[in-house]
């Protein structure tokens, strides 16, 4: 029997997780894949170790949505350089796909996506910002 597929999902926080969570869970379900959800806090900024922070709330939301959908969700919160961390997680966890959310008016999303696509051996799928017509 082949190993179960794994999808890596970086989350920027609760709002993004709430906005895209159902769609991402649906993709994982269609692929019969486990989710590896990671919130990366840039070490040059506030290191939010408080379990009530926005990043922790996003991870809990994915865990809850995954449990309700029968999807295994493994979640991580770390404080390291963003793209390097995502590449490391993809390799260490043997991810088959990285799902990255597109964000309007946020330059960081563009450079993260472009850098991941250019440097990572794992395919990167960009989830559109406006999911109203897709879900």
mmCIF file of the C-alpha atoms, coordinates in Angstrom:
data_MODEL
# 
_entry.id   MODEL 
# 
loop_
_atom_site.group_PDB 
_atom_site.id 
_atom_site.type_symbol 
_atom_site.label_atom_id 
_atom_site.label_alt_id 
_atom_site.label_comp_id 
_atom_site.label_asym_id 
_atom_site.label_entity_id 
_atom_site.label_seq_id 
_atom_site.pdbx_PDB_ins_code 
_atom_site.Cartn_x 
_atom_site.Cartn_y 
_atom_site.Cartn_z 
_atom_site.occupancy 
_atom_site.B_iso_or_equiv 
_atom_site.pdbx_formal_charge 
_atom_site.auth_seq_id 
_atom_site.auth_comp_id 
_atom_site.auth_asym_id 
_atom_site.auth_atom_id 
_atom_site.pdbx_PDB_model_num 
ATOM 1   C CA . UNK A 1 1   ? 0.000   0.000  0.000  1.00 0.00 ? 1   UNK A CA 1 
ATOM 2   C CA . UNK A 1 2   ? 1.380   3.424  -0.942 1.00 0.00 ? 2   UNK A CA 1 
ATOM 3   C CA . UNK A 1 3   ? 2.059   6.038  1.703  1.00 0.00 ? 3   UNK A CA 1 
ATOM 4   C CA . UNK A 1 4   ? -0.716  8.555  2.249  1.00 0.00 ? 4   UNK A CA 1 
ATOM 5   C CA . UNK A 1 5   ? -0.239  11.861 0.455  1.00 0.00 ? 5   UNK A CA 1 
ATOM 6   C CA . UNK A 1 6   ? 0.788   14.894 2.496  1.00 0.00 ? 6   UNK A CA 1 
ATOM 7   C CA . UNK A 1 7   ? -0.125  18.506 1.833  1.00 0.00 ? 7   UNK A CA 1 
ATOM 8   C CA . UNK A 1 8   ? 1.827   21.318 3.507  1.00 0.00 ? 8   UNK A CA 1 
ATOM 9   C CA . UNK A 1 9   ? -0.253  24.391 4.331  1.00 0.00 ? 9   UNK A CA 1 
ATOM 10  C CA . UNK A 1 10  ? 1.439   27.528 5.656  1.00 0.00 ? 10  UNK A CA 1 
ATOM 11  C CA . UNK A 1 11  ? -1.029  29.773 7.456  1.00 0.00 ? 11  UNK A CA 1 
ATOM 12  C CA . UNK A 1 12  ? -0.551  33.455 8.121  1.00 0.00 ? 12  UNK A CA 1 
ATOM 13  C CA . UNK A 1 13  ? -3.147  33.567 10.879 1.00 0.00 ? 13  UNK A CA 1 
ATOM 14  C CA . UNK A 1 14  ? -6.725  33.012 11.920 1.00 0.00 ? 14  UNK A CA 1 
ATOM 15  C CA . UNK A 1 15  ? -8.399  35.238 9.317  1.00 0.00 ? 15  UNK A CA 1 
ATOM 16  C CA . UNK A 1 16  ? -6.674  33.490 6.417  1.00 0.00 ? 16  UNK A CA 1 
ATOM 17  C CA . UNK A 1 17  ? -7.397  30.065 7.934  1.00 0.00 ? 17  UNK A CA 1 
ATOM 18  C CA . UNK A 1 18  ? -11.061 30.924 8.390  1.00 0.00 ? 18  UNK A CA 1 
ATOM 19  C CA . UNK A 1 19  ? -11.264 32.326 4.853  1.00 0.00 ? 19  UNK A CA 1 
ATOM 20  C CA . UNK A 1 20  ? -9.586  29.356 3.124  1.00 0.00 ? 20  UNK A CA 1 
ATOM 21  C CA . UNK A 1 21  ? -9.845  26.497 5.605  1.00 0.00 ? 21  UNK A CA 1 
ATOM 22  C CA . UNK A 1 22  ? -12.898 24.759 4.140  1.00 0.00 ? 22  UNK A CA 1 
ATOM 23  C CA . UNK A 1 23  ? -11.428 24.899 0.640  1.00 0.00 ? 23  UNK A CA 1 
ATOM 24  C CA . UNK A 1 24  ? -8.086  23.495 1.798  1.00 0.00 ? 24  UNK A CA 1 
ATOM 25  C CA . UNK A 1 25  ? -9.780  20.729 3.791  1.00 0.00 ? 25  UNK A CA 1 
ATOM 26  C CA . UNK A 1 26  ? -11.801 19.892 0.665  1.00 0.00 ? 26  UNK A CA 1 
ATOM 27  C CA . UNK A 1 27  ? -8.614  19.662 -1.430 1.00 0.00 ? 27  UNK A CA 1 
ATOM 28  C CA . UNK A 1 28  ? -7.037  17.345 1.163  1.00 0.00 ? 28  UNK A CA 1 
ATOM 29  C CA . UNK A 1 29  ? -10.164 15.199 1.210  1.00 0.00 ? 29  UNK A CA 1 
ATOM 30  C CA . UNK A 1 30  ? -10.228 14.929 -2.601 1.00 0.00 ? 30  UNK A CA 1 
ATOM 31  C CA . UNK A 1 31  ? -6.547  13.937 -2.606 1.00 0.00 ? 31  UNK A CA 1 
ATOM 32  C CA . UNK A 1 32  ? -7.028  11.577 0.363  1.00 0.00 ? 32  UNK A CA 1 
ATOM 33  C CA . UNK A 1 33  ? -4.161  13.447 1.999  1.00 0.00 ? 33  UNK A CA 1 
ATOM 34  C CA . UNK A 1 34  ? -3.038  14.384 5.478  1.00 0.00 ? 34  UNK A CA 1 
ATOM 35  C CA . UNK A 1 35  ? -2.429  18.065 6.206  1.00 0.00 ? 35  UNK A CA 1 
ATOM 36  C CA . UNK A 1 36  ? 0.713   19.519 7.712  1.00 0.00 ? 36  UNK A CA 1 
ATOM 37  C CA . UNK A 1 37  ? -0.195  23.032 8.816  1.00 0.00 ? 37  UNK A CA 1 
ATOM 38  C CA . UNK A 1 38  ? 2.544   25.423 9.874  1.00 0.00 ? 38  UNK A CA 1 
ATOM 39  C CA . UNK A 1 39  ? 2.470   28.965 11.174 1.00 0.00 ? 39  UNK A CA 1 
ATOM 40  C CA . UNK A 1 40  ? 5.870   30.608 10.855 1.00 0.00 ? 40  UNK A CA 1 
ATOM 41  C CA . UNK A 1 41  ? 6.580   33.721 12.868 1.00 0.00 ? 41  UNK A CA 1 
ATOM 42  C CA . UNK A 1 42  ? 9.465   35.768 11.490 1.00 0.00 ? 42  UNK A CA 1 
ATOM 43  C CA . UNK A 1 43  ? 12.183  35.809 14.192 1.00 0.00 ? 43  UNK A CA 1 
ATOM 44  C CA . UNK A 1 44  ? 12.869  39.472 13.399 1.00 0.00 ? 44  UNK A CA 1 
ATOM 45  C CA . UNK A 1 45  ? 9.423   40.335 14.738 1.00 0.00 ? 45  UNK A CA 1 
ATOM 46  C CA . UNK A 1 46  ? 7.392   39.465 17.813 1.00 0.00 ? 46  UNK A CA 1 
ATOM 47  C CA . UNK A 1 47  ? 7.756   35.828 18.746 1.00 0.00 ? 47  UNK A CA 1 
ATOM 48  C CA . UNK A 1 48  ? 4.178   34.975 19.712 1.00 0.00 ? 48  UNK A CA 1 
ATOM 49  C CA . UNK A 1 49  ? 4.553   31.977 21.977 1.00 0.00 ? 49  UNK A CA 1 
ATOM 50  C CA . UNK A 1 50  ? 1.258   32.719 23.703 1.00 0.00 ? 50  UNK A CA 1 
ATOM 51  C CA . UNK A 1 51  ? -1.205  29.927 22.879 1.00 0.00 ? 51  UNK A CA 1 
ATOM 52  C CA . UNK A 1 52  ? -3.912  32.593 22.412 1.00 0.00 ? 52  UNK A CA 1 
ATOM 53  C CA . UNK A 1 53  ? -2.122  34.310 19.534 1.00 0.00 ? 53  UNK A CA 1 
ATOM 54  C CA . UNK A 1 54  ? -3.507  34.572 16.005 1.00 0.00 ? 54  UNK A CA 1 
ATOM 55  C CA . UNK A 1 55  ? -1.137  31.884 14.733 1.00 0.00 ? 55  UNK A CA 1 
ATOM 56  C CA . UNK A 1 56  ? -2.150  29.376 17.388 1.00 0.00 ? 56  UNK A CA 1 
ATOM 57  C CA . UNK A 1 57  ? -5.824  30.135 16.697 1.00 0.00 ? 57  UNK A CA 1 
ATOM 58  C CA . UNK A 1 58  ? -5.274  29.337 13.009 1.00 0.00 ? 58  UNK A CA 1 
ATOM 59  C CA . UNK A 1 59  ? -3.654  26.007 13.847 1.00 0.00 ? 59  UNK A CA 1 
ATOM 60  C CA . UNK A 1 60  ? -6.524  25.085 16.187 1.00 0.00 ? 60  UNK A CA 1 
ATOM 61  C CA . UNK A 1 61  ? -9.039  25.999 13.477 1.00 0.00 ? 61  UNK A CA 1 
ATOM 62  C CA . UNK A 1 62  ? -7.376  23.642 10.966 1.00 0.00 ? 62  UNK A CA 1 
ATOM 63  C CA . UNK A 1 63  ? -7.205  20.880 13.572 1.00 0.00 ? 63  UNK A CA 1 
ATOM 64  C CA . UNK A 1 64  ? -10.920 21.263 14.291 1.00 0.00 ? 64  UNK A CA 1 
ATOM 65  C CA . UNK A 1 65  ? -11.926 21.416 10.613 1.00 0.00 ? 65  UNK A CA 1 
ATOM 66  C CA . UNK A 1 66  ? -9.737  18.413 9.854  1.00 0.00 ? 66  UNK A CA 1 
ATOM 67  C CA . UNK A 1 67  ? -11.200 16.384 12.697 1.00 0.00 ? 67  UNK A CA 1 
ATOM 68  C CA . UNK A 1 68  ? -14.745 17.193 11.530 1.00 0.00 ? 68  UNK A CA 1 
ATOM 69  C CA . UNK A 1 69  ? -13.860 16.120 7.967  1.00 0.00 ? 69  UNK A CA 1 
ATOM 70  C CA . UNK A 1 70  ? -11.915 12.993 8.940  1.00 0.00 ? 70  UNK A CA 1 
ATOM 71  C CA . UNK A 1 71  ? -8.607  14.509 7.786  1.00 0.00 ? 71  UNK A CA 1 
ATOM 72  C CA . UNK A 1 72  ? -5.451  13.998 9.840  1.00 0.00 ? 72  UNK A CA 1 
ATOM 73  C CA . UNK A 1 73  ? -3.897  17.391 10.664 1.00 0.00 ? 73  UNK A CA 1 
ATOM 74  C CA . UNK A 1 74  ? -0.428  17.802 12.118 1.00 0.00 ? 74  UNK A CA 1 
ATOM 75  C CA . UNK A 1 75  ? 0.269   21.402 13.162 1.00 0.00 ? 75  UNK A CA 1 
ATOM 76  C CA . UNK A 1 76  ? 3.386   23.378 14.019 1.00 0.00 ? 76  UNK A CA 1 
ATOM 77  C CA . UNK A 1 77  ? 4.217   26.863 15.262 1.00 0.00 ? 77  UNK A CA 1 
ATOM 78  C CA . UNK A 1 78  ? 7.779   28.036 14.787 1.00 0.00 ? 78  UNK A CA 1 
ATOM 79  C CA . UNK A 1 79  ? 9.874   31.177 14.629 1.00 0.00 ? 79  UNK A CA 1 
ATOM 80  C CA . UNK A 1 80  ? 12.405  30.935 11.804 1.00 0.00 ? 80  UNK A CA 1 
ATOM 81  C CA . UNK A 1 81  ? 12.963  32.469 8.360  1.00 0.00 ? 81  UNK A CA 1 
ATOM 82  C CA . UNK A 1 82  ? 9.756   31.853 6.388  1.00 0.00 ? 82  UNK A CA 1 
ATOM 83  C CA . UNK A 1 83  ? 10.689  30.363 3.008  1.00 0.00 ? 83  UNK A CA 1 
ATOM 84  C CA . UNK A 1 84  ? 13.604  28.356 4.383  1.00 0.00 ? 84  UNK A CA 1 
ATOM 85  C CA . UNK A 1 85  ? 11.299  26.910 7.052  1.00 0.00 ? 85  UNK A CA 1 
ATOM 86  C CA . UNK A 1 86  ? 8.624   25.946 4.534  1.00 0.00 ? 86  UNK A CA 1 
ATOM 87  C CA . UNK A 1 87  ? 11.214  24.260 2.311  1.00 0.00 ? 87  UNK A CA 1 
ATOM 88  C CA . UNK A 1 88  ? 12.585  22.387 5.340  1.00 0.00 ? 88  UNK A CA 1 
ATOM 89  C CA . UNK A 1 89  ? 9.096   21.252 6.423  1.00 0.00 ? 89  UNK A CA 1 
ATOM 90  C CA . UNK A 1 90  ? 8.280   20.114 2.880  1.00 0.00 ? 90  UNK A CA 1 
ATOM 91  C CA . UNK A 1 91  ? 11.440  17.998 2.771  1.00 0.00 ? 91  UNK A CA 1 
ATOM 92  C CA . UNK A 1 92  ? 11.307  16.665 6.359  1.00 0.00 ? 92  UNK A CA 1 
ATOM 93  C CA . UNK A 1 93  ? 7.622   15.754 6.211  1.00 0.00 ? 93  UNK A CA 1 
ATOM 94  C CA . UNK A 1 94  ? 7.886   14.463 2.631  1.00 0.00 ? 94  UNK A CA 1 
ATOM 95  C CA . UNK A 1 95  ? 5.079   16.724 1.420  1.00 0.00 ? 95  UNK A CA 1 
ATOM 96  C CA . UNK A 1 96  ? 3.605   15.974 -1.990 1.00 0.00 ? 96  UNK A CA 1 
ATOM 97  C CA . UNK A 1 97  ? 2.133   19.465 -2.425 1.00 0.00 ? 97  UNK A CA 1 
ATOM 98  C CA . UNK A 1 98  ? 2.293   22.914 -0.845 1.00 0.00 ? 98  UNK A CA 1 
ATOM 99  C CA . UNK A 1 99  ? -0.930  24.951 -0.788 1.00 0.00 ? 99  UNK A CA 1 
ATOM 100 C CA . UNK A 1 100 ? -0.246  28.687 -0.471 1.00 0.00 ? 100 UNK A CA 1 
ATOM 101 C CA . UNK A 1 101 ? -3.002  31.273 -0.185 1.00 0.00 ? 101 UNK A CA 1 
ATOM 102 C CA . UNK A 1 102 ? -2.896  34.318 -2.453 1.00 0.00 ? 102 UNK A CA 1 
ATOM 103 C CA . UNK A 1 103 ? -3.453  37.626 -0.697 1.00 0.00 ? 103 UNK A CA 1 
ATOM 104 C CA . UNK A 1 104 ? -4.439  40.851 -2.391 1.00 0.00 ? 104 UNK A CA 1 
ATOM 105 C CA . UNK A 1 105 ? -2.459  43.992 -1.563 1.00 0.00 ? 105 UNK A CA 1 
ATOM 106 C CA . UNK A 1 106 ? 0.192   42.063 0.366  1.00 0.00 ? 106 UNK A CA 1 
ATOM 107 C CA . UNK A 1 107 ? 3.630   42.004 -1.231 1.00 0.00 ? 107 UNK A CA 1 
ATOM 108 C CA . UNK A 1 108 ? 4.842   39.326 1.166  1.00 0.00 ? 108 UNK A CA 1 
ATOM 109 C CA . UNK A 1 109 ? 2.508   36.707 -0.307 1.00 0.00 ? 109 UNK A CA 1 
ATOM 110 C CA . UNK A 1 110 ? 3.876   37.284 -3.792 1.00 0.00 ? 110 UNK A CA 1 
ATOM 111 C CA . UNK A 1 111 ? 7.535   36.996 -2.871 1.00 0.00 ? 111 UNK A CA 1 
ATOM 112 C CA . UNK A 1 112 ? 6.922   33.974 -0.641 1.00 0.00 ? 112 UNK A CA 1 
ATOM 113 C CA . UNK A 1 113 ? 5.024   32.201 -3.403 1.00 0.00 ? 113 UNK A CA 1 
ATOM 114 C CA . UNK A 1 114 ? 7.576   33.089 -6.072 1.00 0.00 ? 114 UNK A CA 1 
ATOM 115 C CA . UNK A 1 115 ? 10.516  32.067 -3.907 1.00 0.00 ? 115 UNK A CA 1 
ATOM 116 C CA . UNK A 1 116 ? 8.870   28.759 -2.970 1.00 0.00 ? 116 UNK A CA 1 
ATOM 117 C CA . UNK A 1 117 ? 7.999   28.001 -6.573 1.00 0.00 ? 117 UNK A CA 1 
ATOM 118 C CA . UNK A 1 118 ? 11.530  28.817 -7.696 1.00 0.00 ? 118 UNK A CA 1 
ATOM 119 C CA . UNK A 1 119 ? 13.470  27.008 -4.982 1.00 0.00 ? 119 UNK A CA 1 
ATOM 120 C CA . UNK A 1 120 ? 11.333  24.140 -3.739 1.00 0.00 ? 120 UNK A CA 1 
ATOM 121 C CA . UNK A 1 121 ? 11.260  20.657 -5.261 1.00 0.00 ? 121 UNK A CA 1 
ATOM 122 C CA . UNK A 1 122 ? 7.638   20.201 -4.154 1.00 0.00 ? 122 UNK A CA 1 
ATOM 123 C CA . UNK A 1 123 ? 4.825   21.506 -6.407 1.00 0.00 ? 123 UNK A CA 1 
ATOM 124 C CA . UNK A 1 124 ? 3.199   24.715 -5.129 1.00 0.00 ? 124 UNK A CA 1 
ATOM 125 C CA . UNK A 1 125 ? -0.496  25.374 -5.688 1.00 0.00 ? 125 UNK A CA 1 
ATOM 126 C CA . UNK A 1 126 ? -1.782  28.898 -5.099 1.00 0.00 ? 126 UNK A CA 1 
ATOM 127 C CA . UNK A 1 127 ? -5.247  29.105 -3.561 1.00 0.00 ? 127 UNK A CA 1 
ATOM 128 C CA . UNK A 1 128 ? -7.130  32.174 -4.845 1.00 0.00 ? 128 UNK A CA 1 
ATOM 129 C CA . UNK A 1 129 ? -8.066  34.905 -2.413 1.00 0.00 ? 129 UNK A CA 1 
ATOM 130 C CA . UNK A 1 130 ? -11.736 35.089 -3.389 1.00 0.00 ? 130 UNK A CA 1 
ATOM 131 C CA . UNK A 1 131 ? -13.166 31.619 -2.947 1.00 0.00 ? 131 UNK A CA 1 
ATOM 132 C CA . UNK A 1 132 ? -16.819 32.626 -3.095 1.00 0.00 ? 132 UNK A CA 1 
ATOM 133 C CA . UNK A 1 133 ? -17.307 31.119 -6.548 1.00 0.00 ? 133 UNK A CA 1 
ATOM 134 C CA . UNK A 1 134 ? -15.286 27.985 -5.817 1.00 0.00 ? 134 UNK A CA 1 
ATOM 135 C CA . UNK A 1 135 ? -16.726 26.662 -2.555 1.00 0.00 ? 135 UNK A CA 1 
# 
